[in-house]
């Protein structure tokens, strides 16, 4: 990623380009999107675009970095505590993540495409999911300590379940015979999380 500008105008311009990139990647996907499309979407010159981003990958990383932070914040538990009401806390976290994913389904589809063709974004995807897993394991260890290896494997399995389900239900919704509602999706994956970690 390039160095962030220091002036307010520079930061605003950079954000405008990121927003334009987000729209272009959502519409065209990672592979087909071009920097000229982004410049057109932002209403700026190619020179202005390259002043802030060296190439398409730098721009895409900035787009995905923002999306990941949004999803990470949306999946935080604010109203419920895992120790007091684990089902409600898990449901809150899953609902927040799935709602956010649903609203960002097109750019997340582009991200999954990028992760399969570019090691830079494969690694970024890995870091994203690891951040979610570590946060959950930290909270779980406070309320239900157990074998660290077993808990990690279980958390990885559940994170994969939610992530892949979100991709299928939302990013590839056009392939399904029926639309999946976020509330229903959250209930389904939460039952799996709760059964695995809190059923005994």
N, C-alpha and C positions, 0 to 999 in steps of 0.2 A: 504494500500500500504506500501511496505517496504521503509526504508530510502534510499535515493539515495546515491551512492558511491561518495567519494570526490576526487578520483584520476582520471586522464584522461583515464587511461587504464580501470579502473573500470566502468566509465561512458560508454566507448565504448563497453565493454563486455555486460553491461546491455542493451544497445540499440540494440546490435546484438541479444540478447535473445528476446527483444520486437518485433523486425522485424520478427524473426522466429515464434514467437507466432502469430503474425498477419497473416502470411501465413497459419499456421496450423488451426487457428480458421476460416479463410476464407474458407478453403477447407473442414473441417470436421464439422464446427458448434461449438457452445459453449458446448453443452452437450457431444458430442462424442469425442471432442479433449482431448488429454492426455498430461501430462507433458513429458512423454518419447518421444512422437512425436515431441514436441518442442525441446527437447535436441538433438534429431537426426537431425532435420532441421537446428539447429544452429551448429551442429558438436561439441557439448560439452557434458560433462558428466552430469548425473543427479545431482551430488554433486555441480557442478558449477551453475546449474540452481537454486537449492534450496538455494544457497548462496545469491542470489539476490531476489528471490521470495519465500514466505512461502508456497504458494499453487497456484493452477490454477486460483482461483478468483483474487488473487493479480496480477498475470501476465495479466489476461484479463482486469482488471481495468486499468492497465498501457497502454495496447493496445488501449482501447477505449478512454482513456483520450487524447492520442495523436490524434486519429481520430477526436474526437470532436473539439479539438483546430484547427485542419486543416479545418474542415467544418465551424467553426465560422469565421476564417480568410477569407476563400474563399467567404463567404456570406456578407462580409463587402462591403460597397459602397466606391469606391475610385475615380471613374471618374464622378459620378453624385451625385447631392444633392437632397434630398427629397423635400426641399422647392422650388427649382428652376424648377426641372423636375421630378415630383413624379413617372411618369410611367417609365422613363429611370432608375431612382434609384432603383425602385422595380424590374425591369427587370434584372439589373446588379446583385442585391443581390440574386434573385431567380436562375438566370443562374449559378452564382458561386456555390451556394449550390447544385443545381441539378447536375452540372458537377462533383463536388467533390463526391457527393453521388454515382453517376453512376460509378466512378472510384473505389469506395470503397464498391461496392454493396454487395460483399460476406461477408465482415467483418461486415457490417451493418445488414445483415440478421442474422448473429450469435449474434449480439447485441440485436436485437429484440427477438430472441429466449431466450437469457439470461434474458431479462427484464420480460419475462412471467413466468420464473421458479425460479427466485432468487430475493428476495426483495432488495438486495444490488444494483443490476443493474436496477431494476425498479426505485429506488430512483435516481440513476445516470442518467437514461434517463429523469426523471422529471427535474432534475437540468439542464441538457443540453437544453431542450426545453425552460425552464424558462429563461435561459441566452439569448436566441435568442429573446424571447418575450419582455423582459425588455429593450433590446437594441432598438428594433423597437419602443416601446412605448415612450422611451426617445426622440428619433428623431422626432416622430410624435407630441409629446407635444410641441416641439419648433415651428413647422410649422402649426399645426392645432389643437389647444387645444380643448378639448371636455370633455364630461362626462367620468371620469376615469373608472367607472365600465363598461360602454358600450364599450369603446375602448378596455379594457382588454379582454372582452368576444369575441369581433370581432377579435382581434389579436390571441387569443387562437384558434379560429375556423380556421383562415387562416393558422396558423402554423401547425395545425393538417391536414389541406388539403394538404399542401406541403409535410409534412413528410409521410403521408400515401400514397400519390400519388407516391412519390419517391420509397417507398417500393414496391408498386405494379408494377410500370413501370420498375424498375431496379433490385431490389433484387429478384423479382419473375417474371422476364421477360420471363422465359421459359414457363410460364403458359399462356402467351398472344399469340394471333394469329399473331400479328405484333409487330415489335420493335418500341419503342417510342424514338424519337430523342430528345436530350437535349434541343435544341433550340425551338422546338415545345412545349415541356413540359413547358419550362420557359414562353413562351408566354401565354399559357393557364392559368397557376396559377397566372401570373402577372395581367391578365385581371380581375381575381376575386378579388385580393388584391386592385387594383386600383378602381374598381367599388364600393367596400365596403367603402373605406376610402376617396375617392376623387371625387366621381361622382356628389356631390351636394355642 
